[in-house]
Amino acid sequence: MISLFYGLIITFIIFIIGLIGIVLHYNMIFILISIEIMLNAMALAFIMLGNYLGQISGFIMYLVIISIAAIDTSVNLSLILKAYRTYNITSIYDIH
């Protein structure tokens, strides 16, 4: 079993990878994927803390975060598809 410190370091690294993905990419799909990576890192942190404290609240927060991530992805993906079909753009710099 991995300790809480190392688990939180791993989740921090995953979160930073998602943040770098948001900053460096101009494509809306890549930005959406980076947001999902960040949300999964937060969910992993809640699971690690819930397991360390011996409470079920971490797992409940995991379910809430995954539900919000699914809703967020579906709404954002529909907006991206609508922007692509209407304006034929996928870059955030082409939006006026």
Residue pairs with C-beta under 8 A, 6 or more apart in sequence:
2 10
4 48
4 49
4 52
7 44
7 45
7 48
8 45
8 48
10 44
11 41
11 42
11 44
11 45
11 48
12 41
14 37
14 38
14 40
14 41
14 44
15 37
15 38
15 41
15 42
17 37
18 34
18 35
18 36
18 37
18 38
18 41
19 34
19 38
20 34
21 30
21 31
21 33
21 34
21 37
22 31
22 34
22 35
22 38
25 31
25 34
26 91
26 92
26 93
27 90
27 91
27 92
28 80
28 83
28 90
28 91
28 92
29 80
29 90
31 92
32 73
32 76
32 77
32 80
35 72
35 76
36 69
36 73
39 65
39 68
39 69
39 72
40 69
42 65
43 61
43 62
43 65
43 66
43 69
46 58
46 59
46 61
46 62
46 65
47 58
47 59
47 62
48 58
49 58
50 56
50 57
50 58
50 59
50 61
50 62
51 58
80 90
83 89
83 90
83 95
84 90
87 94
87 95
89 95
